[in-house]
Amino acid sequence: MRDNNGIVFLNISDDGRGFDPDTVRRGHGLNNMAARARRSDGTLQIISIPGRGTTITVQFQKPL
């Protein structure tokens, strides 16, 4: 989605198991996603609640 200011948002959500993003450190997936967002002048936000699901949002400040 692109807002009226040209900012691009990508949201990925599920209603699965969820996790505590501050304690989960297996693998490289989330770290790689954050690094790729930063390389494109973007940000990555992870909101997850154990037992309730996860939402990952990537935001790009300028057009890609």
Backbone bond lengths (Angstrom), bond angles and torsions (degrees), N, CA, C in turn:
res aa  C-N    CA-C-N  psi(-1)  N-CA   C-N-CA  omega(-1)  CA-C   N-CA-C  phi
1 M - - - 1.440 - - 1.523 108.28 -
2 R 1.300 117.30 143.57 1.462 123.19 176.25 1.521 107.47 -121.24
3 D 1.342 116.82 130.36 1.464 118.54 179.67 1.529 110.30 -86.51
4 N 1.306 117.70 -177.85 1.464 122.39 -176.52 1.521 113.26 -66.92
5 N 1.337 117.78 -17.11 1.459 121.40 178.86 1.523 112.22 -95.52
6 G 1.322 117.59 5.76 1.451 121.92 179.29 1.514 114.08 84.22
7 I 1.333 117.90 7.14 1.458 121.09 178.42 1.528 108.44 -79.98
8 V 1.328 115.42 131.75 1.457 121.39 -178.06 1.522 109.41 -100.20
9 F 1.335 116.09 132.90 1.460 123.11 178.33 1.522 108.83 -120.58
10 L 1.311 116.00 138.67 1.458 122.02 171.79 1.515 106.50 -126.81
11 N 1.335 117.26 119.95 1.465 122.59 179.56 1.519 109.45 -115.15
12 I 1.331 114.84 132.16 1.459 121.80 175.36 1.522 106.36 -126.05
13 S 1.332 117.33 123.58 1.470 120.90 -177.71 1.514 110.68 -132.87
14 D 1.330 114.21 151.11 1.457 119.75 170.03 1.526 108.90 -142.56
15 D 1.306 115.36 169.45 1.460 120.02 177.88 1.528 109.51 -117.20
16 G 1.322 114.84 37.80 1.461 121.86 -175.40 1.512 114.00 -86.71
17 R 1.308 115.81 -145.96 1.462 122.49 -173.16 1.516 113.50 -70.20
18 G 1.310 117.74 -30.85 1.459 120.53 -174.93 1.516 111.36 69.05
19 F 1.324 116.87 174.82 1.460 122.14 -179.69 1.519 108.40 -164.83
20 D 1.318 116.18 169.97 1.455 121.46 174.99 1.520 107.38 -94.65
21 P 1.342 119.22 106.39 1.465 121.09 -174.84 1.531 113.64 -62.35
22 D 1.323 117.82 -18.78 1.463 120.13 179.57 1.521 112.66 -81.15
23 T 1.329 118.00 -15.57 1.464 119.65 -176.96 1.521 113.51 -115.97
24 V 1.304 119.50 -18.63 1.464 121.59 -178.62 1.520 108.90 -80.35
25 R 1.312 116.89 121.56 1.461 120.28 -178.44 1.523 112.26 -137.04
26 R 1.319 119.04 20.38 1.455 120.78 177.92 1.523 109.28 -81.57
27 G 1.294 116.29 137.80 1.452 121.08 176.35 1.520 112.60 76.27
28 H 1.321 114.61 -174.28 1.458 121.18 -175.66 1.521 112.88 -122.24
29 G 1.322 118.01 -0.44 1.463 121.33 -171.78 1.510 115.06 -54.72
30 L 1.328 118.22 -55.20 1.468 120.33 -177.84 1.523 111.52 -68.35
31 N 1.337 116.87 -38.46 1.471 119.29 177.14 1.520 111.34 -63.10
32 N 1.333 116.79 -41.45 1.464 120.26 178.07 1.527 111.46 -64.79
33 M 1.336 116.86 -40.58 1.468 119.88 178.10 1.531 110.47 -61.70
34 A 1.329 117.36 -43.19 1.468 121.12 179.64 1.519 110.69 -64.48
35 A 1.324 117.74 -42.36 1.468 121.23 179.58 1.527 111.03 -63.92
36 R 1.304 117.45 -41.34 1.475 120.53 178.87 1.524 111.07 -66.47
37 A 1.306 117.31 -38.65 1.472 119.68 176.68 1.530 110.17 -62.39
38 R 1.338 116.85 -45.96 1.472 120.21 179.95 1.520 111.55 -60.96
39 R 1.341 117.51 -40.36 1.475 120.81 179.60 1.523 111.79 -62.83
40 S 1.322 116.54 -23.17 1.472 121.05 178.76 1.527 111.37 -103.06
41 D 1.340 116.73 23.88 1.473 122.53 -178.15 1.519 112.14 57.16
42 G 1.328 116.07 38.67 1.457 121.37 179.83 1.512 112.19 -119.84
43 T 1.323 114.74 -179.37 1.456 121.67 177.18 1.522 108.89 -131.27
44 L 1.318 114.92 156.50 1.457 121.85 176.78 1.516 107.82 -125.29
45 Q 1.315 116.75 128.91 1.464 122.17 177.55 1.523 108.21 -121.95
46 I 1.337 115.84 133.92 1.459 121.31 178.58 1.517 108.44 -120.86
47 I 1.324 115.77 122.85 1.464 121.78 173.62 1.519 106.41 -120.31
48 S 1.328 115.84 118.81 1.450 120.04 -178.40 1.518 109.23 -141.72
49 I 1.316 114.82 138.54 1.460 121.59 178.68 1.521 107.18 -124.89
50 P 1.348 116.78 118.42 1.457 118.53 179.31 1.533 111.41 -52.04
51 G 1.322 114.84 130.25 1.457 121.20 -180.00 1.517 114.85 83.29
52 R 1.336 118.16 -4.50 1.469 119.92 -175.67 1.527 113.84 -124.38
53 G 1.322 119.10 -23.15 1.450 119.94 178.53 1.509 113.42 126.45
54 T 1.345 114.41 -176.63 1.458 121.86 -173.10 1.521 109.91 -140.84
55 T 1.330 115.69 142.70 1.459 122.08 170.15 1.522 108.19 -127.57
56 I 1.325 115.45 127.54 1.461 122.37 175.63 1.514 106.85 -113.83
57 T 1.344 116.17 127.93 1.457 121.65 179.22 1.524 109.14 -122.61
58 V 1.322 115.47 127.95 1.455 121.82 173.80 1.520 106.66 -111.46
59 Q 1.332 116.05 132.40 1.466 121.43 -178.27 1.519 108.50 -127.52
60 F 1.335 116.07 131.88 1.456 122.50 177.29 1.522 108.41 -114.61
61 Q 1.333 116.58 125.09 1.452 122.31 -174.72 1.520 113.65 -74.53
62 K 1.308 116.69 -25.55 1.455 119.27 -179.77 1.525 109.28 -131.62
63 P 1.292 117.90 158.15 1.457 119.79 -179.03 1.536 110.95 -57.06
64 L 1.326 115.41 142.62 1.468 120.36 179.23 1.506 111.42 -77.55
